[in-house]
Amino acid sequence: MGKYKNLLVNVGIFGLSAVATKLMAFILMPLYTLYLSTEEYGIMDMATIMVTTLFPVLTLLISEGMLRFTLDDKSKAAFYITETMLVMLASCVLLAILLPVFDLPIFGGLGRYKIWFLLSYAALCFPSVMGTVARAMDQMKLIAYASILSALIMGVLAYALIAGMNLGLMGYFYSYIVGNGSAILVYLFAGKQYQFIDFTVWRNNASLRKQLWRYSLPLAPNSLCNQIQTTVSRFIITGVLGISASGLYAAASKIPNLLNVLQQIVQQAWQLSAFQEFKSSGLKHFYDVIWRVYHALMSIGSALVIALSPFIAKVLMQRQFYSVWPLISILVLAFYLGAINNFLGTIYQAYMRTKPLLIATIVGTVSCLAFTAMFVHSWGILAAALGVLVGSLTIFVIRVIDIRRLMRVDMRPFPTAITMGLLAAQSVVTLIQCDHYLSLSLICLLSIAGAQCYELKPLINLMFGRRKYTA
């Protein structure tokens, strides 16, 4: 049971980190929608999307390779960490060179805030990489400390600068940069991560570079899938419908991100355990058990957010932003499929077979963007939400079929299909707001919860020692 205990400990630590950072974003959302115009909100969202999109592009996710190889052999950690930090620094230099590009109209006015955008990139991405170093070097508690501190600072500054001093969008940039940047100090001084940087070891182990990059390079397109879909979709919306429409779509996208808090907590812990337990016996059984728990959390969480979406939207989406709340149901359904895709993607990474991820990513992204571009003129921002769903569904189908070459994980086809059907029905009735849609949505939620509780019954019996679990 040791591996399950370690997984639960990791879930707890990542949970503290996620609660501090992700939920702070939702606490601040009413502030942003109340004090910022739709144009300012659109620029703010464009800056956030571009930061998260450019990170895998400019760093090629070398930090993910560092994590995988350091967990395999900590004696070579200095090389992997030094290489990662140098790449991160080089990405900031490259972004600085590319700043004039953001003057183009497709970025919706972001060019007026170029320097602040560069600082935002550094303030978010350096702590992200240093958090991955902490995962690799068993500094797990440090992640929670850094996240809590940065979230508190960002929240206090945001309300003081935006609501108190009425600084608008500049207040957002100030709080974002100072808040996220404070985490760097935690990792540097509390975690003493500077001691992992060794240029002598880095120069003398250049032979390790090839295998590190061979593993990491295919991960960038995989990570970029959702980001490219989101970013280019926003460009399409901005170009066809204007930056205000992009701001409305961005507001609708925020509430499904509630689920990202849950998904990222479990995903990060699951990824760490998958890498650590890869060489142990009973690997398939471990994966089968985790799938049941993971799928139950993602499906029930998705159904719950869809059922509560009209009520959550009334709190978080002020003024004209509230009008787009029905899109939430489609975006949540897309999230659910994306969460399953991430689970399967971790198996590829555990086997160090990252190239197959690229095929599904490309096909799914092309499907998303083609659908959005084709229907945005007639369907408006609904086309972008449906495009994300089409892309996620495409990736899901490809990965479910292809993963069998590595491992036949028991994904419980019949119960999973029932859950997917119920979730799709709940999404549709909420989107069209048919008669008694709230009651129908509740019925779907209770049905999904009942099905998943039945699926988890063997694990509950195992926890209470009633009988031996067999997947």
C-alpha positions as CSV (number, residue, x, y, z in Angstrom):
1,M,0.0,0.0,0.0
2,G,3.1,2.3,0.1
3,K,2.6,3.6,-3.4
4,Y,-1.0,4.5,-2.7
5,K,0.1,6.3,0.5
6,N,2.7,8.3,-1.4
7,L,0.2,9.2,-4.0
8,L,-2.2,10.5,-1.4
9,V,0.5,12.5,0.2
10,N,1.4,14.0,-3.1
11,V,-2.3,14.8,-3.8
12,G,-2.5,16.6,-0.5
13,I,0.6,18.8,-1.2
14,F,-0.4,19.6,-4.8
15,G,-3.9,20.2,-3.4
16,L,-2.6,23.0,-1.1
17,S,-0.7,24.5,-4.0
18,A,-3.7,24.4,-6.3
19,V,-6.1,25.8,-3.7
20,A,-3.8,28.7,-3.1
21,T,-3.1,29.6,-6.8
22,K,-6.0,28.4,-8.9
23,L,-8.8,29.3,-6.5
24,M,-7.3,32.8,-6.0
25,A,-8.0,33.3,-9.7
26,F,-11.7,32.7,-9.1
27,I,-11.7,34.9,-6.0
28,L,-10.3,37.7,-8.2
29,M,-12.7,37.0,-11.1
30,P,-15.6,39.2,-9.8
31,L,-13.1,42.0,-9.2
32,Y,-11.8,41.8,-12.8
33,T,-15.3,41.6,-14.4
34,L,-16.5,44.5,-12.2
35,Y,-13.7,46.9,-12.7
36,L,-12.3,46.0,-16.1
37,S,-14.0,46.7,-19.4
38,T,-14.6,43.8,-21.9
39,E,-11.7,45.1,-23.9
40,E,-9.3,45.3,-20.9
41,Y,-10.5,41.8,-19.8
42,G,-9.8,40.6,-23.4
43,I,-6.2,42.0,-23.2
44,M,-5.7,40.5,-19.8
45,D,-6.8,37.1,-21.0
46,M,-4.7,37.4,-24.2
47,A,-1.6,38.1,-22.0
48,T,-2.4,35.0,-19.8
49,I,-3.0,32.8,-22.8
50,M,0.1,33.9,-24.6
51,V,2.3,33.3,-21.5
52,T,1.1,29.7,-21.1
53,T,1.3,29.1,-24.8
54,L,4.8,30.4,-25.3
55,F,6.2,28.5,-22.3
56,P,6.2,25.1,-24.1
57,V,7.2,26.7,-27.4
58,L,10.2,28.6,-26.1
59,T,11.4,26.0,-23.5
60,L,10.3,22.9,-25.5
61,L,9.2,21.6,-22.1
62,I,12.8,20.7,-21.1
63,S,11.6,20.8,-17.5
64,E,9.4,17.7,-18.0
65,G,12.4,15.8,-19.3
66,M,14.5,17.0,-16.3
67,L,11.8,15.6,-14.0
68,R,11.6,12.2,-15.7
69,F,15.4,11.7,-15.9
70,T,16.2,13.1,-12.4
71,L,13.7,10.7,-10.8
72,D,15.5,7.9,-12.7
73,D,19.0,8.9,-11.6
74,K,19.5,11.7,-9.1
75,S,23.3,11.4,-9.4
76,K,23.0,13.4,-12.7
77,A,20.5,15.9,-11.3
78,A,22.9,18.8,-11.5
79,F,23.3,18.4,-15.3
80,Y,19.6,18.2,-16.0
81,I,18.7,21.1,-13.7
82,T,21.4,23.4,-15.0
83,E,20.4,22.6,-18.6
84,T,16.8,23.4,-17.8
85,M,17.6,26.7,-16.1
86,L,19.7,27.9,-19.0
87,V,17.0,27.0,-21.4
88,M,14.5,29.0,-19.3
89,L,16.8,32.0,-19.3
90,A,17.3,31.7,-23.0
91,S,13.5,31.7,-23.6
92,C,13.2,35.1,-21.8
93,V,15.9,36.5,-24.1
94,L,14.2,35.1,-27.2
95,L,10.8,36.5,-26.1
96,A,12.3,39.9,-25.6
97,I,13.5,39.8,-29.2
98,L,10.1,38.9,-30.4
99,L,8.2,41.6,-28.5
100,P,7.5,43.8,-31.6
101,V,5.4,41.0,-33.0
102,F,2.7,41.8,-30.3
103,D,2.0,45.1,-32.0
104,L,0.0,43.2,-34.7
105,P,-3.8,43.7,-34.5
106,I,-4.5,40.0,-33.9
107,F,-3.1,40.4,-30.4
108,G,-6.0,42.8,-29.6
109,G,-3.9,45.7,-28.1
110,L,-1.4,43.6,-26.1
111,G,1.4,45.4,-27.8
112,R,0.8,48.4,-25.6
113,Y,1.9,46.4,-22.7
114,K,4.9,44.6,-24.2
115,I,7.4,45.0,-21.3
116,W,4.8,44.1,-18.7
117,F,4.0,41.0,-20.7
118,L,7.7,40.0,-20.8
119,L,7.9,40.4,-17.0
120,S,4.7,38.4,-16.6
121,Y,6.2,35.5,-18.6
122,A,9.3,35.5,-16.4
123,A,7.3,35.8,-13.2
124,L,5.1,32.8,-14.0
125,C,7.5,30.5,-15.8
126,F,10.5,30.6,-13.6
127,P,8.5,29.5,-10.5
128,S,6.9,26.8,-12.7
129,V,10.3,25.4,-13.6
130,M,11.5,25.7,-10.1
131,G,8.4,23.9,-8.8
132,T,9.3,21.0,-11.2
133,V,12.8,21.0,-9.7
134,A,11.2,20.7,-6.3
135,R,9.2,17.7,-7.4
136,A,12.4,16.1,-8.8
137,M,14.5,16.8,-5.7
138,D,11.9,15.8,-3.1
139,Q,11.1,19.3,-1.9
140,M,7.4,18.8,-2.1
141,K,6.4,21.0,0.8
142,L,8.2,23.9,-0.7
143,I,5.7,23.9,-3.6
144,A,2.8,24.6,-1.2
145,Y,4.7,27.3,0.6
146,A,5.6,29.1,-2.6
147,S,2.1,28.9,-4.0
148,I,0.4,30.1,-0.8
149,L,2.7,33.1,-0.5
150,S,2.4,34.1,-4.1
151,A,-1.4,33.8,-4.1
152,L,-1.8,35.9,-1.0
153,I,0.5,38.6,-2.3
154,M,-1.2,38.7,-5.7
155,G,-4.7,38.8,-4.1
156,V,-4.0,41.6,-1.7
157,L,-2.2,43.7,-4.4
158,A,-5.0,43.1,-6.9
159,Y,-7.7,44.4,-4.7
160,A,-5.5,47.3,-3.5
161,L,-4.4,48.4,-6.9
162,I,-7.6,47.7,-9.0
163,A,-10.4,48.4,-6.6
164,G,-8.6,50.7,-4.2
165,M,-6.4,52.8,-6.5
166,N,-8.4,52.2,-9.7
167,L,-5.3,51.3,-11.8
168,G,-7.3,49.0,-14.1
169,L,-5.3,46.7,-16.3
170,M,-1.9,48.0,-15.0
171,G,-3.1,47.0,-11.5
172,Y,-3.5,43.5,-12.8
173,F,0.0,43.4,-14.3
174,Y,1.6,44.8,-11.1
175,S,-0.1,42.3,-8.8
176,Y,0.5,39.4,-11.3
177,I,4.2,40.1,-11.6
178,V,4.9,40.7,-7.9
179,G,2.7,37.9,-6.7
180,N,4.1,35.2,-8.9
181,G,7.6,36.5,-8.7
182,S,7.6,36.2,-5.0
183,A,7.6,32.4,-5.4
184,I,11.1,32.6,-7.0
185,L,12.5,33.9,-3.7
186,V,11.0,31.0,-1.8
187,Y,12.6,28.4,-4.1
188,L,15.9,30.3,-4.1
189,F,16.3,30.9,-0.4
190,A,14.1,28.5,1.4
191,G,14.8,25.6,-1.0
192,K,18.4,26.7,-1.8
193,Q,17.9,25.6,-5.4
194,Y,20.9,27.5,-6.5
195,Q,23.0,24.7,-5.1
196,F,21.7,22.4,-7.9
197,I,23.3,24.6,-10.6
198,D,26.7,23.3,-11.5
199,F,28.3,24.5,-14.7
200,T,31.3,22.1,-14.4
201,V,29.0,19.1,-14.3
202,W,27.0,20.6,-17.1
203,R,30.0,20.9,-19.3
204,N,31.4,17.4,-18.5
205,N,28.1,15.6,-19.2
206,A,27.1,16.9,-22.6
207,S,26.5,13.3,-23.7
208,L,23.3,13.3,-21.6
209,R,21.8,16.2,-23.5
210,K,20.8,14.1,-26.5
211,Q,18.6,11.7,-24.6
212,L,17.1,14.6,-22.6
213,W,16.1,16.5,-25.7
214,R,14.9,13.3,-27.5
215,Y,12.4,12.7,-24.7
216,S,11.4,16.4,-24.2
217,L,10.9,17.6,-27.7
218,P,7.6,15.6,-28.5
219,L,6.1,16.8,-25.2
220,A,5.9,20.4,-26.4
221,P,3.3,19.7,-29.1
222,N,1.4,17.6,-26.6
223,S,1.2,20.4,-24.1
224,L,0.5,22.9,-26.8
225,C,-2.6,21.1,-27.9
226,N,-5.1,22.9,-25.5
227,Q,-3.1,26.1,-25.6
228,I,-3.0,26.3,-29.4
229,Q,-6.7,25.5,-29.6
230,T,-7.5,28.2,-27.1
231,T,-5.1,30.8,-28.4
232,V,-5.8,30.5,-32.1
233,S,-9.5,30.2,-31.4
234,R,-9.2,33.5,-29.5
235,F,-7.3,35.0,-32.5
236,I,-10.2,33.8,-34.8
237,I,-12.8,35.3,-32.5
238,T,-10.8,38.6,-32.2
239,G,-10.3,38.8,-35.9
240,V,-13.9,38.1,-36.8
241,L,-16.0,39.3,-33.9
242,G,-13.6,41.7,-32.1
243,I,-11.7,41.8,-28.8
244,S,-14.9,42.3,-26.7
245,A,-16.3,38.9,-28.0
246,S,-12.9,37.4,-27.1
247,G,-13.3,38.8,-23.6
248,L,-16.8,37.3,-23.2
249,Y,-15.5,33.9,-24.4
250,A,-12.6,34.2,-21.9
251,A,-15.0,34.8,-19.1
252,A,-17.0,31.7,-20.0
253,S,-13.8,29.7,-20.0
254,K,-12.8,30.6,-16.5
255,I,-15.5,28.6,-14.7
256,P,-14.5,25.3,-16.3
257,N,-11.1,26.0,-15.0
258,L,-12.5,25.2,-11.5
259,L,-12.1,21.6,-12.7
260,N,-8.5,22.3,-13.7
261,V,-7.8,22.8,-10.0
262,L,-9.0,19.2,-9.3
263,Q,-7.4,17.8,-12.5
264,Q,-4.0,19.3,-12.0
265,I,-3.9,18.2,-8.4
266,V,-4.5,14.5,-9.3
267,Q,-2.6,14.7,-12.6
268,Q,0.6,16.0,-11.0
269,A,0.5,13.4,-8.2
270,W,-0.4,10.6,-10.6
271,Q,2.4,11.6,-12.9
272,L,5.0,11.6,-10.1
273,S,3.8,8.2,-8.8
274,A,3.7,6.7,-12.4
275,F,7.3,7.7,-12.9
276,Q,8.4,6.5,-9.5
277,E,6.5,3.1,-9.7
278,F,7.4,2.4,-13.3
279,K,10.0,-0.3,-12.5
280,S,8.0,-1.9,-9.7
281,S,5.9,-5.0,-9.9
282,G,2.1,-4.9,-10.3
283,L,2.3,-1.8,-12.5
284,K,-0.8,-2.6,-14.6
285,H,-2.8,-3.3,-11.4
286,F,-1.7,0.1,-10.0
287,Y,-2.8,1.9,-13.2
288,D,-6.1,0.1,-13.3
289,V,-6.9,1.2,-9.7
290,I,-5.8,4.8,-10.3
291,W,-8.0,5.0,-13.5
292,R,-11.2,4.1,-11.5
293,V,-10.5,6.9,-8.9
294,Y,-9.3,9.4,-11.5
295,H,-12.3,8.9,-13.8
296,A,-14.7,9.0,-10.9
297,L,-13.3,12.4,-9.7
298,M,-13.2,13.9,-13.2
299,S,-16.7,12.7,-14.2
300,I,-18.5,13.6,-11.0
301,G,-16.6,17.0,-10.8
302,S,-17.6,17.8,-14.4
303,A,-21.3,16.9,-13.9
304,L,-21.3,18.9,-10.7
305,V,-19.9,22.1,-12.3
306,I,-22.4,21.8,-15.2
307,A,-25.3,21.5,-12.8
308,L,-24.2,24.5,-10.8
309,S,-22.9,26.6,-13.7
310,P,-25.9,29.0,-13.8
311,F,-25.5,29.7,-10.1
312,I,-21.7,30.0,-10.2
313,A,-21.9,32.3,-13.2
314,K,-24.2,34.7,-11.3
315,V,-21.5,35.1,-8.6
316,L,-18.4,35.2,-10.8
317,M,-19.6,36.7,-14.1
318,Q,-20.8,40.3,-13.6
319,R,-22.7,42.6,-16.0
320,Q,-22.7,41.6,-19.7
321,F,-20.4,38.7,-19.0
322,Y,-23.2,36.6,-17.6
323,S,-24.9,36.3,-21.0
324,V,-22.5,33.6,-22.2
325,W,-22.8,31.2,-19.3
326,P,-24.5,28.4,-21.3
327,L,-21.1,27.9,-23.1
328,I,-19.8,26.5,-19.8
329,S,-21.4,23.2,-20.3
330,I,-19.7,22.5,-23.6
331,L,-16.3,23.6,-22.3
332,V,-16.7,21.3,-19.3
333,L,-17.5,18.4,-21.5
334,A,-14.3,19.2,-23.5
335,F,-12.4,19.4,-20.2
336,Y,-13.6,15.9,-19.2
337,L,-12.3,14.4,-22.4
338,G,-9.0,16.4,-22.1
339,A,-8.6,15.0,-18.6
340,I,-8.8,11.5,-19.9
341,N,-6.3,12.4,-22.6
342,N,-3.9,13.6,-19.9
343,F,-4.2,10.4,-18.0
344,L,-3.3,8.4,-21.1
345,G,-0.5,10.8,-21.9
346,T,1.2,10.1,-18.6
347,I,1.4,6.4,-19.5
348,Y,3.3,7.4,-22.7
349,Q,5.7,9.5,-20.6
350,A,6.2,6.7,-18.1
351,Y,7.3,4.4,-20.9
352,M,9.4,7.2,-22.4
353,R,7.5,6.9,-25.6
354,T,6.7,10.6,-26.2
355,K,6.6,10.6,-30.0
356,P,3.2,8.9,-30.4
357,L,1.7,11.8,-28.5
358,L,2.5,14.1,-31.4
359,I,0.2,12.5,-33.9
360,A,-3.0,12.7,-31.8
361,T,-2.1,16.3,-30.8
362,I,-1.7,17.5,-34.4
363,V,-4.9,15.8,-35.6
364,G,-6.9,17.1,-32.7
365,T,-5.6,20.6,-33.0
366,V,-6.2,20.8,-36.7
367,S,-9.8,19.5,-36.2
368,C,-10.4,22.1,-33.5
369,L,-9.2,25.1,-35.5
370,A,-10.8,24.0,-38.8
371,F,-14.2,23.6,-37.0
372,T,-13.9,27.0,-35.3
373,A,-12.8,28.8,-38.5
374,M,-15.6,27.2,-40.5
375,F,-18.5,28.1,-38.2
376,V,-17.4,31.2,-36.3
377,H,-19.2,33.5,-38.7
378,S,-22.6,31.8,-38.3
379,W,-22.4,30.5,-34.7
380,G,-20.2,33.2,-33.1
381,I,-18.3,32.2,-30.0
382,L,-20.2,28.9,-29.6
383,A,-18.1,27.7,-32.6
384,A,-14.9,28.1,-30.5
385,A,-16.4,26.1,-27.6
386,L,-17.5,23.3,-29.9
387,G,-14.2,23.4,-31.7
388,V,-12.4,22.6,-28.4
389,L,-14.8,19.7,-27.8
390,V,-14.2,18.3,-31.3
391,G,-10.4,18.5,-30.9
392,S,-10.5,16.8,-27.4
393,L,-12.8,14.1,-28.8
394,T,-10.4,13.4,-31.7
395,I,-7.4,13.1,-29.4
396,F,-9.4,10.8,-27.1
397,V,-10.3,8.4,-29.9
398,I,-6.7,8.2,-31.2
399,R,-5.1,7.7,-27.8
400,V,-7.6,5.1,-26.5
401,I,-6.8,2.9,-29.6
402,D,-3.1,3.6,-29.7
403,I,-2.3,3.1,-26.0
404,R,-2.9,-0.6,-26.3
405,R,0.5,-1.0,-27.9
406,L,2.0,-0.1,-24.5
407,M,-0.4,-1.3,-21.9
408,R,-4.0,-2.5,-21.9
409,V,-5.3,-0.4,-19.0
410,D,-8.8,-1.6,-17.9
411,M,-10.7,1.6,-18.6
412,R,-14.0,-0.1,-17.9
413,P,-15.6,0.5,-21.4
414,F,-19.3,-0.1,-20.5
415,P,-19.5,2.1,-17.4
416,T,-17.3,4.7,-19.0
417,A,-19.5,4.9,-22.1
418,I,-22.6,5.3,-19.9
419,T,-20.9,8.1,-18.0
420,M,-19.9,9.9,-21.2
421,G,-23.4,9.6,-22.6
422,L,-25.0,11.1,-19.4
423,L,-22.4,13.9,-19.3
424,A,-23.1,14.7,-23.0
425,A,-26.8,14.8,-22.4
426,Q,-26.4,17.0,-19.4
427,S,-24.3,19.4,-21.4
428,V,-26.8,19.6,-24.3
429,V,-29.8,20.3,-22.1
430,T,-27.9,23.0,-20.2
431,L,-26.7,24.6,-23.4
432,I,-30.1,24.9,-25.1
433,Q,-31.9,25.5,-21.7
434,C,-34.8,23.3,-22.5
435,D,-37.9,23.0,-20.3
436,H,-36.9,21.8,-16.8
437,Y,-33.2,21.7,-17.8
438,L,-32.1,22.2,-14.1
439,S,-34.0,19.1,-13.0
440,L,-32.7,17.1,-16.0
441,S,-29.2,18.2,-15.2
442,L,-29.6,17.2,-11.6
443,I,-30.8,13.7,-12.7
444,C,-27.8,13.3,-14.9
445,L,-25.5,14.3,-12.0
446,L,-27.0,11.9,-9.6
447,S,-26.9,9.1,-12.2
448,I,-23.2,9.7,-12.9
449,A,-22.4,9.9,-9.2
450,G,-24.3,6.6,-8.6
451,A,-22.5,4.8,-11.5
452,Q,-19.1,6.0,-10.3
453,C,-19.8,5.1,-6.6
454,Y,-20.6,1.6,-7.8
455,E,-17.3,1.5,-9.8
456,L,-15.4,2.5,-6.6
457,K,-17.1,-0.1,-4.4
458,P,-14.3,-2.6,-4.7
459,L,-11.8,0.0,-3.7
460,I,-13.9,1.0,-0.7
461,N,-14.0,-2.6,0.4
462,L,-10.3,-2.8,0.0
463,M,-9.8,0.3,2.2
464,F,-11.9,-1.2,5.0
465,G,-10.3,-4.6,4.6
466,R,-13.4,-6.5,3.6
467,R,-11.9,-8.4,0.7
468,K,-9.0,-8.3,-1.7
469,Y,-9.4,-6.0,-4.7
470,T,-9.0,-7.3,-8.2
471,A,-9.1,-4.8,-11.1
